Amino acid sequence: MSGRVDGKVAFITGAARGQGRSHAVRLAQEGADIIAVDVCKPVSGTDLIPASTPDDLAETADLVKGLGRRIVTAEVDVRDYDALKAVVDSGVEELGRLDVVVANAGIGNGGATLDQTSEQDWQTMIDINLGGVWKAAKAGVPHLISNGGGSIILTSSVGGLKAYPNTGHYVAAKHGVVGLMRAFAVELGQHSIRVNSVHPTNVDTPMFMNEGTMKLFRPDLENPTKEDFAPVAQFMHVLPIGWVEPVDISNAVLFLASDESRYVTGVTLPVDGGSLLK
């Protein structure tokens, strides 16, 4: 039995670990070859979150190869359009085509109110979480057009559909991703390219499950643990959970990448445990 994306090639940013790695593995499980990029080094202003490494990206590659699929990897900052384009172009030359773009790379930083957010934190957030999403999609579009169509999936957040305090620059960037998605969907529909966004709630990855985030949720504790964190995080949801797993987002990405969603475009797809109902 063939996979749900058998024979397709997917370009994924932020693929060294977390959701990006999960997306690469899940799509490979269903038959896709992968072009995977990640910055693989610290990004200024995100010191509280451990940085991805070259070893992380190599592990993603090993996991995909272990499934019998091909993968092209590169260490690239999504703020660098020329580097993104070069990787996509060379990846398509090696793998033969491009069908799917998953603009997943993103950061979390700050913790201040908007009026106290530094200009550096603001600019870094917008450049990566909004500008980098645009550049990743832009790099893939010519190949999707020449391929006769495809699917672009942009990672936003529940913070792209509602506001939260102390993360205003993140909320602004993720709301911007929805605007990008809708504009791309309108402009690219004539080429049979579908464009949608996914909106995760808390996900059990290093970007969320770290000391800084835990202290933001539990400022009453000096060294909060995952167990301390869980009941507070559960208040965000209708379902009795504090967070979801990366594969839960990957299953939504797989649906949007596959022909099962062939007429789905311009959609904001939450995977949020009912967070948007609260």
N, C-alpha and C positions, 0 to 999 in steps of 0.2 A: 504494500500500500504506500503510495507516494505521500510526501509530506505536504503540509498546507502552504508552504512557500518553496516547494521543490523547484530547483533551477533558477531561483532568483538570487540577486546579489544585493546586500544591504550595507549601506554606509552608516556607521554609528559613531557618534562622538561621546567622549567621557566613558570609554569602554574598558578602562583598566580594572574597574571594580564596581561594586554597588549595582545600581540599576542598569548601567551601560553594559557591564559584563553579563548580567542576567539576560538582557535583551539579546546580546550576541549569542549566548548559549542556547536560549530558547528558539531563536530563529534558525540556528544551525541544527538543532534537534529536528526541526521541521523541513530541512532540506536546503537552507540558504547558505551561500558563501558570504564572507564578511570582509568589509574594509573597516578597520577599527583604529580610532585615534584617541589619544589622551595626552594631556600636558605632562604628566608623570613627574611633577616637581611642585614645590610650594608656590602658591600664588599670594602675592602681597595682600595683607589685610585679612587673611583666613587662617591665622596662626593657631586658632583653637581647634581646628579640624585637621587631623593628620593627612598629609599630602599623599596622593597616589605616587607610585614609583614605577620605574621600568620593569622591575620584577613582577609587579601587579599586571601590567599589560602583557608580559610574556606568559603569565599564568592563564590569562584570558585566551591567548593564542593556543596554548596547549589544550585547554578545555575544548575549543572549537575543533582543533585537529583530531582530538580524541573521538570526536563524533563523525570523523571521516569527511569533514568539510574543509574547504580552503579558506585561508585568512591572510590578509595583508594588514600589517600594523605600522604605525608611525607615531612618534612623539611630536605632537602639534598643539599649539595654543590656538583655541578657536577664535581669538582676536586677530589672528594672522590669516587673512583671506588668501593671500598668494600661496602660503604653505598648505592650507586646506585644499585649494584647487589642485595643486601639484599632486597631493596624495590621492585625491579622487581620480584625477586623470590617469595616473600611473596604475591605480588599483583597477580601474575599468579596462585599461590596456591588458593587464595580466589576467583578470577574471572574466573579461569578455562583455560585460554589460553592467547596467545599474538599474535597479527596480525600486529600491526603497531607501529613503533617507530618514534616519532617526536622530534628530538634533536634540541630544540628551544632556550634553555637558552643562554643568552649572555649579555655582558655589553658594555657600551661605556665610554671611559675616555680619558683624554689627551687634545689635542688641539695644541700640539707642533709639529714642524717639526721632522722628524725621527732622525736627528742628535742631537736634543735637548730633545728627549723623554727619560724619566728616565728608568733605568733598572727595577724598580719596576712596573711602568706602562706597560712596554713591557711584562714582565713575567706574570703579572696578566691577561693581555689581551690574550696572547697565551694560558695560562693554562685553561682559561674558554672558550673562543670563538673557540678554536681549540681542545685543549686537552679534554675539557668537552664534546664536540660533539662526539669525538672518544669514550670516555668512556661510554656515554649514548647508542650509537649504540652497542658497545661491550657487554654491560650488557644485551641487548635484543636479540642478535644474537642466542644464544643457544636455546631460546624458539621459535624463528621463524623457526629455522631448525627443531626442534621437531614437530612444527605445520605443517610442509610440505610447508612452504613458507610464504611470507608476504611482507610488504612494509616499507622501511626506508626512512624518509624524513628529510633532514638536512637543517637547516635554515642558509643560507649564506646572501648575500646582493648584491645590485648593486655594492657595493664596493668589491665584490668577483669576478667581471668581468671587472672592470675598476678602475682606481686610482683616489683618491681625495687628495688634500693637507691637511696637519695638522691632518691626521688620519692614518698615514702609518702603525702603528702597527695593527690597526683594519683592514685595507685593506689587510695586509699580512695574518692575521688570517683567514679572509673570503675567500681569494684566496686559502688558505690551505684547507678549507672545501670542495672546488671543487675537490681537489686532493683526499681527503678522500672519497668523494662520488664516484668518478670514480673507485678508487681502490676497495672499498667495492662492487661496482656493478660487477666488473670483477670477484672478488673472490666468491661472494655469488650467482651469477646467476645460478650455478649448483644446488642450493638448492631452486630454484624458489623464491628467495628473490630479489625484485626490490629495487634499491637505486637511489634516485633523490635529487636534491637540489632546494630550492626556493630562489628567489633573490628579496626581497622587496626593493622598493625605500623608501623614508620617510614615516613613518607610525605614525598616531596620537595616540601615546602611551607615557607614562611617560619617556621612554628611549630617545625619540626624542623631545617631546614637553616639554622642560625644559629650565631654565634660561641659562645654559651653552651653549646649542646648539643654542639658539636664539642669544646669544651674538657672537657666532662664525660666524653666518650668517649675523648679523647686528652689526659689531664692531663700527659702526658710532653712535650707540645709547647707552645711559647708561642703560636704562631699556626697551629693546624692548618687544613689546607685540606680541600676535599671529597674530594680524592684520598687524603689521610691518613686521613680518616674512614671511607672505604669498606671497607677490609679488616676493621676492628674491628666495624663495623656488620654485616658479613656473618656474623660468628660467632653472631649472634642467630638465624639462620635455617637451615632444612634446605636450601632452594633456594639456589643460588649468587647471592644478591642482598644488597645492603645496605639497600635500601628499595624501596618500590613507588611508582607514580605516582598522582596524585589520581584519574585516570579509573578505575583499578582498584577504588577504593572506590566510585566513582560507579556502576560497572556492578553492584555488589552492591546499592546503594541502588535502582537502577532495577528490578532483579528484585523486590525487596521492595515497591516502589511499584506494580508492575504486577499485572495479574490472573493472571500466570503463577504467582504465589505466593499465590493466593486462599485456600488452606487452611494457610498457614504462619504460625504465631503463637507467641510465647514462645520464639523461637530466638535464640541467640547465634551470629552468623555471623562467623567470623574471615576476614580477608583478610590473611594474615600470613606467607606464604612458609614456613610450617611452624614459626614461632617457638614456638608452644605445644607443640610436640613436644620442645623442648629444656629 
